[in-house]
Amino acid sequence: MSNVTSPRAKLVEMLWQLKKTYDKQGDKGVRYIHFNTLLNDPAYRKELIDQAAVSSNPDIRELGIGLQNINTSGALTQGRHDRPVGVINPDIAETVGYKTSSEKPKQGPLGNAVIGFAVIVLFVVIAAAIFSKDLSQLISRSQVVSGSIRGEQIWTSDKTWILDGIVYVEAGARLVVEAGTIVQGRPGSALLVTRDGSIQARGTALAPIVFTSSALAGKRKAGDWGGLVLLGNAPVNTADAQIEGLNAGDTRGMFGGSDPRDNCGVLEYVRVEFAGYEVYANNELNGLTLGGCGSKTIIRHVQVHRALDDGIEIFGGTVDLRHILITGAADDSLDWDMGWTGRVQFLQIQQYSGVGDNAFEADNREGDYQAEPISEPTLYNVTLLGMNSQEKYQRGMTLRRGTGGHFNNMIISGFSGEAIDIKDTETVARIDQGKMSFAGLMMSDIGLDGTHFFAEEFGDQNDDGGFDEAAYISEGASLGINPQFLKVTQSESEPDYRVAASSPAKDNAVAVPQGEFWDEAANYRGAIRPGAVVTWTDSWTAFPLK
């Protein structure tokens, strides 16, 4: 058999090497590569090759530059039936089911000729099979999931798991998702963990778990699928609470109970992208929805990116959040009501220009502002970052409908509207009741001219009984002081949330509480330590535009 490699075979071989190098060494911003898509989608192939050509990884960069030279428009379609096909890496053959052997039995001249011809035919079959749609599912190793999950099910990282419709983790069931796993949601799909079910999704900084759209990269958009819903048995202030986005008669959507230590499961080093479809008018799922989840639930190192509705919405419960990033939510970044009393530390929010309303929208309960338990979360080390939107009036925080809350060591910057708006006399009353407080706040670049931190309210706009937010909140806050972000103008695709070592955020922070949950060493304002070179958002987060 000839050892001359045809241009097409060479391209296939180098693409396979590129995939294997990415799988082995990794590279920031690139997830698991679907080889079949790489072969059949020219736009995807060119995008990946161009990205590889500028990679900081020298092995990947060398392959990328080499591939740029041979990735012509017809390279994978011309000459498919030429003989010889060329030398193909045995690993590629093995991908489609052909096993190589190291044994070399002696053969006569006729036997060698027959075997040589057979090998050529086999290679032709293998090469054709690589492009066959019939084998696309085998090569991409995908598995469609629908309906109910019962017992224990493990989603492994060697497959792409595709949600079809709403998938329920039923009562008593446990879903385990391995580090590095990719879960894709088809239109109309969602993953819902019922209040007596559980999820264990523990990724790592180098192998995060990604829940994303099933659309091809470049064609994804907010609302492509429904997102994650975790329901539990912790207290809420609404009887027979039913999660938004499901049929009212489906009891699997009910949540709330009497166990403040209830455990909905674990989400750690997890990204949720392009979620939050509208089920019907004014009824939408979010990127991540937590209903009645208790304090044993672990939600840490989670990014929600480009959700159509809220980034994260919390309906009651006592669930805590730590190391959370919410980017590009189309409504509110963090929304809570129904009596949430959890804790938050290290929360970074970026509200995109012209997209979304509030970084925080907080309620106690619509229709009954005095319902108990009263919403009263405690937050430390938070950065709420806007992008000076000229298209929309965006606020840092809207606090209303009787919510409480304790807001500490925060940076609020870049909002076109106002920093904080407290609505309703019931909400104002939480201050005198000791259920609402503000300490260690920095506010800068608010309003169209950068200096209007609070809006004046006259006539019908006076919705808080004449309460003067500016007089009350400003007393213990730093107004108009530049936090010194390293990147003055933030990017949607390449943001940098760090502040300089000289930032005034390093001063005048209030003490963080003691306790296992809290990092008492975070004696600064904002989500990122001033002067940090490496931050908790590095390596596992991503910011795809589409």
Order of alpha helices (4+ residues) and beta strands (2+ residues): alpha-alpha-alpha-alpha-alpha-alpha-alpha-beta-beta-beta-beta-beta-beta-beta-beta-beta-beta-beta-beta-beta-beta-beta-beta-beta-beta-beta-beta-beta-beta-beta-beta-beta-beta-beta-alpha-beta-alpha-beta
